[in-house]
Amino acid sequence: MQISKRSQSLSALLVALFALAGCGGDEGGTSTTGGEVPRRPMFLVANSRGDDILRFEQETGAFVDTFIAKGTGGLFHPDAMVLGPEGDLYIASGDTPENSAILRFDSSTGAFYGAFAKGGGLHRPYGFAFGPDEKLYVASFLTDQILRYDGKTGDFLDVFKEGNGMPGGLNGPNGLLFGPDEKLYVTTQGSVAENGTPMFPGLPSQVLRIDVTSGEMMVFADQPALSTAGHGFISLLGLAYGPDCNAGICDLYVTDYANDIRRYDFTMGTLLGTIETNYSGSTPSTNYLGAMTFGDGGHIFAVGFDVDDTKGNPGTVLRFDAETKPLPAEGQSGAVLVKADARLARPIGILALP
């Protein structure tokens, strides 16, 4: 764990304290005059090309601050973000075997604590999840593997699963999530890694379910139909369980890089509905879609970005209410909460703070 250097100047410390007081945080509390400070729910966005983490208000979509500055702790092409069992913020980072790691930060201040998990052949980590067995499971996208690390120390343990280039296999693992049944759910892109490069031999993009005790793996949801406003392919990405889980029965929401969020019945894997995410105003869409998260009031927040690399892939944040109806910010249309913003550079990860 990194500790602040004794040589840090008093003025820098005062500036930091002032910045924290100015943003107000998202936890509320008591003001200097004794009154209650309203809680400000926020969410984080990971810029996969800006190499930083930004913070926004859930209610208005207003930009709050750069929560983690560019390159802090080696942050590079950040992807998924997860709050750990102790409340710290963990971020998937890196795109080579040398710089790939799960980095650990303070979830309140953004202070860097260190590289928590790395090595073991990890190459371009995407989704990851802390398991009920106190192990950390990480999708190594460019080796078609799920690697396991000690959930407390970050030490590498083993290769838990790896792809076989066949339908129903671990082909381009992306999002990871433990369900209320304590089984591991995984989205696959349908790619096969060859020497660190994803190849596309025509395999389906699926949601897999893995029993981490027995190792049994099955297809939970097969590749769905193409989005009506999509890009002619399917690439399932983010995973989130709805906030209405009751006794282990709830819906699973899955984002598609090529557009839309699909909602599945948890018990059978049946497709229940689709949330349209084309905010570009054209068909086919000119935006891609990243991950999603549930925030206050059961609201859904999803992040997307412009397909045009020459524009810097500016990002947009969408919001839907608990009934999956578009819930735009004042003055915006459709589901747009944060309109296209150059500060959002090809964003993929998004995480609502509690």
C-alpha positions in Angstrom: 0.0 0.0 0.0 1.4 3.4 -1.0 1.8 5.9 1.9 2.0 9.7 1.3 5.6 10.9 1.4 6.6 12.9 4.5 8.1 15.4 2.2 4.7 16.4 0.8 4.3 20.1 1.4 1.7 21.6 3.7 0.4 23.7 0.9 -0.2 20.7 -1.3 -2.1 19.0 1.6 -4.3 22.0 2.1 -5.1 22.1 -1.7 -6.1 18.4 -1.5 -8.3 19.0 1.5 -9.9 22.0 -0.2 -10.6 20.0 -3.3 -12.3 17.3 -1.3 -14.4 19.8 0.5 -15.3 21.5 -2.7 -16.6 18.3 -4.4 -18.5 17.4 -1.4 -18.2 13.6 -1.9 -21.2 11.3 -2.4 -21.7 10.3 1.2 -23.3 13.4 2.7 -22.5 14.4 6.3 -22.6 17.4 8.5 -21.5 20.9 7.4 -19.3 23.3 9.3 -22.5 25.1 10.5 -24.0 21.9 11.9 -26.6 21.3 9.1 -26.8 18.1 7.1 -25.0 18.1 3.7 -27.2 16.4 1.1 -25.7 13.2 -0.3 -24.6 13.5 -3.9 -24.8 10.1 -5.7 -22.0 9.8 -8.3 -20.6 7.4 -10.9 -17.2 6.8 -12.3 -16.3 6.5 -16.0 -13.1 4.8 -17.2 -11.6 6.4 -20.4 -9.9 3.6 -22.3 -8.0 6.1 -24.4 -7.8 9.0 -22.0 -6.1 6.7 -19.4 -8.0 8.4 -16.5 -11.1 8.0 -14.4 -13.8 10.8 -14.3 -16.5 11.4 -11.8 -20.1 12.6 -12.5 -23.3 13.3 -10.6 -26.0 10.7 -11.1 -28.9 13.2 -10.8 -27.8 15.9 -13.2 -24.9 14.3 -15.2 -22.7 17.2 -14.2 -19.0 16.6 -14.4 -17.5 16.6 -10.9 -13.7 16.0 -11.3 -10.9 13.9 -12.7 -11.1 11.3 -9.9 -7.9 9.5 -11.0 -5.4 11.4 -13.1 -4.0 10.1 -16.4 -1.5 7.3 -16.0 -1.7 7.2 -12.1 0.0 4.0 -10.9 0.5 2.9 -14.5 -3.2 3.3 -15.4 -3.4 2.5 -19.1 -6.4 1.8 -21.3 -8.6 1.2 -18.2 -11.6 -1.1 -18.6 -13.8 -2.7 -15.9 -14.1 -1.2 -12.4 -15.2 -3.0 -9.3 -15.6 -2.2 -5.6 -13.8 -4.8 -3.6 -15.0 -6.6 -0.5 -13.4 -3.9 1.7 -14.7 -1.1 -0.4 -11.6 -0.2 -2.3 -11.7 0.5 -6.1 -10.1 -2.0 -8.4 -9.5 -1.3 -12.1 -8.5 -3.5 -15.0 -5.5 -1.9 -16.8 -3.0 -2.6 -19.5 -2.8 -4.2 -22.9 0.5 -6.1 -22.9 1.7 -8.9 -20.6 4.1 -6.4 -19.1 1.7 -3.7 -18.1 -1.5 -5.8 -17.6 -2.8 -5.6 -14.0 -5.7 -5.1 -11.6 -4.9 -1.8 -9.9 -6.1 -0.8 -6.5 -7.3 2.7 -5.4 -9.0 4.4 -2.5 -12.7 4.6 -3.6 -13.2 7.9 -1.7 -10.1 9.9 -2.6 -8.7 8.1 -5.7 -5.3 7.5 -4.0 -3.3 4.8 -5.6 -2.6 1.8 -3.4 -0.6 -0.4 -5.8 -0.9 -3.1 -8.4 -3.0 -5.7 -6.7 -2.9 -8.6 -9.2 -0.7 -9.2 -12.1 1.4 -11.9 -13.8 0.4 -15.5 -14.5 0.2 -14.7 -18.2 -2.4 -11.9 -17.8 -2.8 -10.1 -21.1 -5.4 -7.3 -21.5 -7.6 -7.8 -18.5 -11.3 -7.0 -19.1 -13.9 -8.1 -16.6 -13.1 -9.4 -13.1 -14.9 -10.4 -10.0 -14.3 -11.3 -6.4 -15.7 -14.8 -5.7 -17.5 -16.3 -2.7 -14.4 -18.5 -2.3 -12.2 -15.4 -1.6 -10.5 -15.6 -4.9 -10.3 -13.0 -7.6 -11.3 -14.1 -11.1 -9.9 -12.1 -14.1 -10.7 -12.4 -17.8 -7.4 -12.4 -19.7 -8.9 -11.4 -23.1 -5.8 -11.8 -25.3 -5.1 -15.3 -24.0 -8.7 -16.6 -23.9 -8.3 -17.5 -20.2 -9.8 -16.8 -16.8 -7.0 -16.5 -14.3 -7.4 -16.8 -10.5 -5.6 -14.8 -7.8 -5.8 -14.7 -4.0 -8.6 -12.3 -3.2 -6.8 -10.9 -0.2 -3.1 -10.8 -1.3 -3.5 -10.6 -5.1 -1.0 -13.5 -5.5 -1.4 -15.5 -8.7 -3.0 -19.0 -8.1 -3.8 -20.7 -11.4 -5.4 -20.7 -14.8 -9.0 -21.5 -14.0 -10.5 -21.8 -17.5 -9.2 -21.4 -21.1 -10.8 -21.3 -24.5 -10.9 -24.1 -27.1 -12.0 -22.3 -30.2 -15.3 -24.1 -30.2 -18.9 -22.8 -29.7 -19.7 -22.6 -26.0 -16.1 -22.1 -25.2 -14.2 -19.3 -23.5 -13.7 -17.4 -26.8 -12.7 -13.8 -26.1 -13.8 -13.5 -22.4 -15.0 -10.1 -21.5 -17.4 -9.4 -18.6 -17.3 -11.4 -15.4 -20.0 -11.4 -12.6 -20.9 -13.7 -9.8 -24.7 -14.2 -9.6 -26.8 -14.7 -6.5 -26.4 -18.4 -7.1 -22.6 -18.0 -6.5 -21.9 -19.1 -10.1 -19.7 -17.1 -12.4 -21.3 -15.5 -15.5 -19.0 -14.6 -18.4 -19.7 -12.8 -21.7 -17.6 -13.9 -24.7 -16.9 -11.9 -27.8 -16.6 -14.9 -30.0 -12.9 -14.3 -30.9 -9.9 -16.5 -30.6 -6.6 -15.0 -29.5 -3.5 -15.8 -31.7 -0.2 -14.4 -30.5 -2.0 -11.6 -28.7 -4.4 -10.7 -31.5 -8.1 -11.5 -31.5 -9.2 -13.4 -34.6 -12.9 -13.9 -35.7 -13.5 -17.3 -37.1 -17.3 -17.0 -36.9 -17.9 -18.2 -33.3 -20.9 -16.9 -31.4 -20.9 -14.3 -28.7 -22.5 -15.8 -25.6 -23.1 -15.7 -21.9 -21.6 -18.6 -20.1 -22.3 -19.9 -16.6 -19.5 -21.6 -14.6 -19.8 -23.5 -11.3 -16.4 -22.5 -9.7 -16.6 -25.5 -7.3 -17.0 -28.2 -9.9 -15.6 -26.3 -12.9 -18.7 -27.2 -14.9 -19.4 -24.7 -17.7 -22.5 -24.2 -19.8 -24.1 -21.7 -22.2 -26.5 -19.6 -20.2 -27.6 -17.4 -23.1 -26.8 -18.0 -26.7 -26.0 -15.2 -29.2 -29.1 -13.0 -29.6 -30.5 -11.5 -32.8 -28.7 -8.5 -34.3 -29.7 -5.1 -33.0 -32.0 -3.3 -35.4 -29.6 -0.3 -35.3 -26.4 -2.1 -34.7 -23.3 -2.8 -36.8 -24.0 -6.2 -38.2 -22.3 -8.2 -35.4 -22.8 -9.1 -31.8 -20.2 -8.6 -29.1 -21.6 -9.1 -25.6 -19.7 -7.1 -23.0 -21.0 -5.8 -19.6 -23.0 -7.8 -17.0 -25.2 -6.5 -14.2 -27.9 -8.0 -12.0 -31.0 -5.9 -11.4 -31.4 -4.3 -8.0 -34.7 -6.1 -7.5 -33.2 -9.5 -6.7 -35.4 -11.4 -4.3 -34.3 -14.7 -2.8 -31.9 -15.2 -5.6 -34.4 -14.6 -8.4 -33.6 -11.6 -10.5 -32.9 -10.5 -14.1 -29.5 -10.3 -15.7 -28.7 -7.3 -17.9 -26.1 -7.6 -20.7 -24.7 -4.9 -22.9 -23.7 -5.4 -26.5 -20.7 -3.4 -27.9 -22.6 -3.2 -31.2 -25.6 -1.6 -29.4 -28.5 -2.4 -27.0 -28.9 -3.8 -23.5 -30.6 -7.2 -23.2 -32.5 -8.4 -20.1 -32.5 -12.2 -19.4 -34.5 -14.2 -16.9 -32.0 -15.5 -14.3 -33.4 -19.0 -13.9 -33.8 -20.0 -17.6 -31.7 -17.5 -19.5 -34.8 -16.5 -21.5 -34.6 -13.1 -23.3 -37.2 -10.9 -21.6 -36.6 -7.6 -23.4 -34.2 -5.2 -25.1 -33.3 -1.6 -24.2 -32.3 0.4 -27.3 -29.1 2.4 -26.9 -28.6 4.0 -30.3 -28.3 7.7 -29.5 -26.7 8.8 -32.7 -29.9 9.5 -34.6 -28.9 7.3 -37.6 -29.4 3.7 -38.7 -27.1 1.9 -38.5 -25.9 3.6 -35.4 -22.7 5.6 -35.3 -22.1 4.8 -31.6 -20.8 1.8 -29.8 -21.7 0.8 -26.3 -19.6 0.0 -23.2 -20.6 -1.3 -19.8 -23.6 -0.4 -17.6 -24.2 0.0 -13.9 -27.2 0.4 -11.5 -27.4 3.5 -9.5 -29.7 5.2 -7.1 -33.4 4.5 -7.5 -32.6 1.5 -9.7 -31.6 3.8 -12.5 -29.5 2.2 -15.3 -26.4 4.1 -16.4 -24.6 3.0 -19.6 -21.7 4.5 -21.5 -21.1 4.7 -25.2 -18.9 6.5 -27.7 -18.7 7.7 -31.3 -17.3 5.1 -33.8 -15.1 7.7 -35.5 -11.5 7.4 -34.4 -10.6 10.7 -36.1 -12.9 12.5 -33.7 -11.3 10.9 -30.7 -14.3 8.6 -30.0 -16.1 11.1 -27.7 -18.2 9.4 -25.1 -21.8 9.8 -24.0 -23.6 8.5 -20.9 -27.2 7.2 -21.1 -29.7 6.9 -18.3 -32.9 4.8 -18.0 -35.3 4.6 -15.1 -36.2 1.5 -13.1 -38.8 0.7 -15.7 -36.1 0.9 -18.4 -37.6 4.1 -19.9 -35.2 6.8 -21.1 -34.4 9.3 -18.5 -32.4 12.2 -20.0 -30.9 15.2 -18.3 -32.7 18.5 -18.5 -32.3 19.8 -22.0 -31.2 16.5 -23.5 -33.2 14.0 -25.6 -33.7 10.3 -25.7 -31.7 8.7 -22.8 -28.8 11.1 -22.9 -27.5 12.1 -19.5 -24.1 13.4 -20.5 -23.9 14.5 -24.1 -20.9 13.8 -26.3 -17.9 15.1 -24.4 -14.3 15.1 -25.6 -13.2 14.5 -22.0 -14.7 11.0 -22.4 -12.3 9.3 -24.7 -13.6 5.9 -25.8 -15.1 5.1 -22.4 -15.9 1.5 -21.6 -16.1 1.1 -17.9 -18.8 2.7 -15.7 -19.5 2.2 -12.0 -22.1 3.8 -9.7 -20.8 4.6 -6.3 -22.9 3.6 -3.3 
